[in-house]
């Protein structure tokens, strides 16, 4: 009887759902040609991490790595802070909508909800028409 109890006993830690975190970091691992590092939004959920570029970069000397904010002497500090706040608000808003509707989501699906990728599908005939229009105008 004890063998059956031992076999049916749950093993390992129970899975506890983790909170989703949204932060902005200065990505030290990549240095651009002008010496700046890109600012990335970092989304973490269930041990998975995903980075999405904000499209702006800053010199490391103007970034406070402990607080993850631009320093006081950073040029265009207000503009950088506004871009950071807008992006965090977009992701937080979408996160609240998904949590309120009690839908299961991944980090990738959260990014797709905030930044939908529009892919236009063309037929072969439409592609030939586009190509013909391009060559007529270029001559």
ZADO-1210 file (C-alpha; in nm, 4 decimals, padded with zeros to 6 digits):
<atoms>
<atom x="00.0000" y="00.0000" z="00.0000" code="UNK" pos="1"/>
<atom x="00.2838" y="00.2408" z="00.0809" code="UNK" pos="2"/>
<atom x="00.4243" y="00.1797" z="-00.2693" code="UNK" pos="3"/>
<atom x="00.1032" y="00.3097" z="-00.4261" code="UNK" pos="4"/>
<atom x="00.1103" y="00.6191" z="-00.2026" code="UNK" pos="5"/>
<atom x="00.4748" y="00.6773" z="-00.2903" code="UNK" pos="6"/>
<atom x="00.4043" y="00.6458" z="-00.6654" code="UNK" pos="7"/>
<atom x="00.1075" y="00.8830" z="-00.6529" code="UNK" pos="8"/>
<atom x="00.2836" y="01.1435" z="-00.4414" code="UNK" pos="9"/>
<atom x="00.3381" y="01.4654" z="-00.6407" code="UNK" pos="10"/>
<atom x="00.7004" y="01.5357" z="-00.7220" code="UNK" pos="11"/>
<atom x="00.8694" y="01.8714" z="-00.7661" code="UNK" pos="12"/>
<atom x="00.7437" y="02.2171" z="-00.6916" code="UNK" pos="13"/>
<atom x="00.3958" y="02.3153" z="-00.8017" code="UNK" pos="14"/>
<atom x="00.3890" y="02.5662" z="-01.0848" code="UNK" pos="15"/>
<atom x="00.2990" y="02.9081" z="-00.9530" code="UNK" pos="16"/>
<atom x="00.2030" y="03.1615" z="-01.2189" code="UNK" pos="17"/>
<atom x="00.4502" y="03.4467" z="-01.2247" code="UNK" pos="18"/>
<atom x="00.3723" y="03.8120" z="-01.2702" code="UNK" pos="19"/>
<atom x="00.4603" y="03.9876" z="-01.5899" code="UNK" pos="20"/>
<atom x="00.7171" y="04.2643" z="-01.5588" code="UNK" pos="21"/>
<atom x="00.7787" y="04.5506" z="-01.7980" code="UNK" pos="22"/>
<atom x="01.1026" y="04.7530" z="-01.7705" code="UNK" pos="23"/>
<atom x="01.3184" y="04.9688" z="-01.9923" code="UNK" pos="24"/>
<atom x="01.6913" y="04.9001" z="-01.9939" code="UNK" pos="25"/>
<atom x="01.9981" y="05.0318" z="-02.1668" code="UNK" pos="26"/>
<atom x="02.1151" y="04.7226" z="-02.3553" code="UNK" pos="27"/>
<atom x="02.4868" y="04.6994" z="-02.2693" code="UNK" pos="28"/>
<atom x="02.5496" y="04.3927" z="-02.4846" code="UNK" pos="29"/>
<atom x="02.5156" y="04.5949" z="-02.8042" code="UNK" pos="30"/>
<atom x="02.7136" y="04.9088" z="-02.8779" code="UNK" pos="31"/>
<atom x="02.6225" y="05.1062" z="-03.1879" code="UNK" pos="32"/>
<atom x="02.8754" y="05.2657" z="-03.4230" code="UNK" pos="33"/>
<atom x="02.8364" y="05.6040" z="-03.2523" code="UNK" pos="34"/>
<atom x="02.9199" y="05.4533" z="-02.9107" code="UNK" pos="35"/>
<atom x="02.5609" y="05.4599" z="-02.7835" code="UNK" pos="36"/>
<atom x="02.3636" y="05.1661" z="-02.6487" code="UNK" pos="37"/>
<atom x="02.0026" y="05.1043" z="-02.7573" code="UNK" pos="38"/>
<atom x="01.7176" y="05.1388" z="-02.5111" code="UNK" pos="39"/>
<atom x="01.5052" y="04.8247" z="-02.5006" code="UNK" pos="40"/>
<atom x="01.1794" y="04.7381" z="-02.3346" code="UNK" pos="41"/>
<atom x="01.2162" y="04.4104" z="-02.1441" code="UNK" pos="42"/>
<atom x="00.9097" y="04.1915" z="-02.0951" code="UNK" pos="43"/>
<atom x="00.9337" y="03.8952" z="-01.8562" code="UNK" pos="44"/>
<atom x="00.6713" y="03.6282" z="-01.7928" code="UNK" pos="45"/>
<atom x="00.7063" y="03.2713" z="-01.6636" code="UNK" pos="46"/>
<atom x="01.0851" y="03.2853" z="-01.6806" code="UNK" pos="47"/>
<atom x="01.0831" y="03.3914" z="-02.0460" code="UNK" pos="48"/>
<atom x="01.2402" y="03.7226" z="-02.1423" code="UNK" pos="49"/>
<atom x="01.1844" y="03.9239" z="-02.4590" code="UNK" pos="50"/>
<atom x="01.3453" y="04.2511" z="-02.5645" code="UNK" pos="51"/>
<atom x="01.1892" y="04.5046" z="-02.8006" code="UNK" pos="52"/>
<atom x="01.3801" y="04.8095" z="-02.9216" code="UNK" pos="53"/>
<atom x="01.2411" y="05.1552" z="-02.8490" code="UNK" pos="54"/>
<atom x="01.4218" y="05.2973" z="-03.1507" code="UNK" pos="55"/>
<atom x="01.6368" y="05.5333" z="-02.9443" code="UNK" pos="56"/>
<atom x="01.9832" y="05.5037" z="-02.7963" code="UNK" pos="57"/>
<atom x="02.1880" y="05.6813" z="-02.5318" code="UNK" pos="58"/>
<atom x="02.5518" y="05.7044" z="-02.4308" code="UNK" pos="59"/>
<atom x="02.6193" y="05.4820" z="-02.1277" code="UNK" pos="60"/>
<atom x="02.7532" y="05.7800" z="-01.9301" code="UNK" pos="61"/>
<atom x="02.4051" y="05.9380" z="-01.9419" code="UNK" pos="62"/>
<atom x="02.2179" y="05.6285" z="-01.8176" code="UNK" pos="63"/>
<atom x="02.1642" y="05.5294" z="-01.4530" code="UNK" pos="64"/>
<atom x="02.1908" y="05.1494" z="-01.4651" code="UNK" pos="65"/>
<atom x="02.0637" y="05.1027" z="-01.1083" code="UNK" pos="66"/>
<atom x="01.7412" y="05.3000" z="-01.1556" code="UNK" pos="67"/>
<atom x="01.7086" y="05.2274" z="-01.5312" code="UNK" pos="68"/>
<atom x="01.6409" y="05.5922" z="-01.6084" code="UNK" pos="69"/>
<atom x="01.8327" y="05.8657" z="-01.7901" code="UNK" pos="70"/>
<atom x="02.0593" y="06.0730" z="-01.5671" code="UNK" pos="71"/>
<atom x="01.9912" y="06.4381" z="-01.4885" code="UNK" pos="72"/>
<atom x="02.2612" y="06.5613" z="-01.7262" code="UNK" pos="73"/>
<atom x="02.1349" y="06.3505" z="-02.0192" code="UNK" pos="74"/>
<atom x="02.0667" y="06.5576" z="-02.3323" code="UNK" pos="75"/>
<atom x="01.7019" y="06.5279" z="-02.4398" code="UNK" pos="76"/>
<atom x="01.6167" y="06.3681" z="-02.1044" code="UNK" pos="77"/>
<atom x="01.2526" y="06.4828" z="-02.1162" code="UNK" pos="78"/>
<atom x="01.2007" y="06.3433" z="-02.4668" code="UNK" pos="79"/>
<atom x="01.3650" y="06.0107" z="-02.3787" code="UNK" pos="80"/>
<atom x="01.1607" y="05.9830" z="-02.0579" code="UNK" pos="81"/>
<atom x="00.8382" y="06.0603" z="-02.2470" code="UNK" pos="82"/>
<atom x="00.9105" y="05.7881" z="-02.5057" code="UNK" pos="83"/>
<atom x="00.9871" y="05.5415" z="-02.2259" code="UNK" pos="84"/>
<atom x="00.6659" y="05.6280" z="-02.0390" code="UNK" pos="85"/>
<atom x="00.4514" y="05.6038" z="-02.3533" code="UNK" pos="86"/>
<atom x="00.5863" y="05.2583" z="-02.4350" code="UNK" pos="87"/>
<atom x="00.5504" y="05.1274" z="-02.0805" code="UNK" pos="88"/>
<atom x="00.1928" y="05.2618" z="-02.0715" code="UNK" pos="89"/>
<atom x="00.1063" y="05.0886" z="-02.4022" code="UNK" pos="90"/>
<atom x="00.2341" y="04.7521" z="-02.2793" code="UNK" pos="91"/>
<atom x="00.0821" y="04.7932" z="-01.9314" code="UNK" pos="92"/>
<atom x="-00.2558" y="04.8844" z="-02.0773" code="UNK" pos="93"/>
<atom x="-00.2585" y="04.5787" z="-02.3031" code="UNK" pos="94"/>
<atom x="-00.1417" y="04.3627" z="-02.0113" code="UNK" pos="95"/>
<atom x="-00.4343" y="04.4837" z="-01.7979" code="UNK" pos="96"/>
<atom x="-00.6798" y="04.4094" z="-02.0788" code="UNK" pos="97"/>
<atom x="-00.5456" y="04.0543" z="-02.1150" code="UNK" pos="98"/>
<atom x="-00.5505" y="03.9938" z="-01.7392" code="UNK" pos="99"/>
<atom x="-00.9017" y="04.1389" z="-01.7035" code="UNK" pos="100"/>
<atom x="-01.0359" y="03.9108" z="-01.9761" code="UNK" pos="101"/>
<atom x="-00.8553" y="03.6203" z="-01.8022" code="UNK" pos="102"/>
<atom x="-00.6881" y="03.5144" z="-02.1262" code="UNK" pos="103"/>
<atom x="-00.3675" y="03.3157" z="-02.1247" code="UNK" pos="104"/>
<atom x="-00.0904" y="03.4939" z="-02.3134" code="UNK" pos="105"/>
<atom x="00.2798" y="03.4793" z="-02.3822" code="UNK" pos="106"/>
<atom x="00.5346" y="03.7572" z="-02.4066" code="UNK" pos="107"/>
<atom x="00.5292" y="03.7263" z="-02.7870" code="UNK" pos="108"/>
<atom x="00.1499" y="03.7540" z="-02.8032" code="UNK" pos="109"/>
<atom x="00.1629" y="04.0637" z="-02.5807" code="UNK" pos="110"/>
<atom x="00.4127" y="04.2262" z="-02.8179" code="UNK" pos="111"/>
<atom x="00.1957" y="04.1344" z="-03.1183" code="UNK" pos="112"/>
<atom x="-00.1097" y="04.2921" z="-02.9512" code="UNK" pos="113"/>
<atom x="00.0775" y="04.6194" z="-02.8922" code="UNK" pos="114"/>
<atom x="00.2620" y="04.6245" z="-03.2275" code="UNK" pos="115"/>
<atom x="00.0486" y="04.4354" z="-03.4794" code="UNK" pos="116"/>
<atom x="00.2402" y="04.3292" z="-03.7877" code="UNK" pos="117"/>
<atom x="00.0374" y="04.3953" z="-04.0977" code="UNK" pos="118"/>
<atom x="00.1281" y="04.1593" z="-04.3774" code="UNK" pos="119"/>
<atom x="-00.0426" y="04.2247" z="-04.7049" code="UNK" pos="120"/>
<atom x="-00.0938" y="03.9136" z="-04.9140" code="UNK" pos="121"/>
<atom x="-00.0837" y="03.9570" z="-05.2893" code="UNK" pos="122"/>
<atom x="-00.1956" y="03.7314" z="-05.5688" code="UNK" pos="123"/>
<atom x="00.0440" y="03.6590" z="-05.8534" code="UNK" pos="124"/>
<atom x="-00.1571" y="03.8857" z="-06.0833" code="UNK" pos="125"/>
<atom x="-00.1379" y="04.1750" z="-05.8345" code="UNK" pos="126"/>
<atom x="00.2391" y="04.1312" z="-05.8069" code="UNK" pos="127"/>
<atom x="00.2772" y="04.1493" z="-06.1850" code="UNK" pos="128"/>
<atom x="00.0618" y="04.4659" z="-06.1922" code="UNK" pos="129"/>
<atom x="00.2769" y="04.6246" z="-05.9214" code="UNK" pos="130"/>
<atom x="00.5945" y="04.5292" z="-06.1063" code="UNK" pos="131"/>
<atom x="00.4597" y="04.6651" z="-06.4378" code="UNK" pos="132"/>
<atom x="00.3592" y="04.9964" z="-06.2759" code="UNK" pos="133"/>
<atom x="00.7058" y="05.0295" z="-06.1255" code="UNK" pos="134"/>
<atom x="00.8810" y="04.9751" z="-06.4585" code="UNK" pos="135"/>
<atom x="00.6489" y="05.2142" z="-06.6453" code="UNK" pos="136"/>
<atom x="00.7204" y="05.4949" z="-06.3996" code="UNK" pos="137"/>
<atom x="01.0936" y="05.4344" z="-06.3837" code="UNK" pos="138"/>
<atom x="01.1570" y="05.4725" z="-06.7574" code="UNK" pos="139"/>
</atoms>
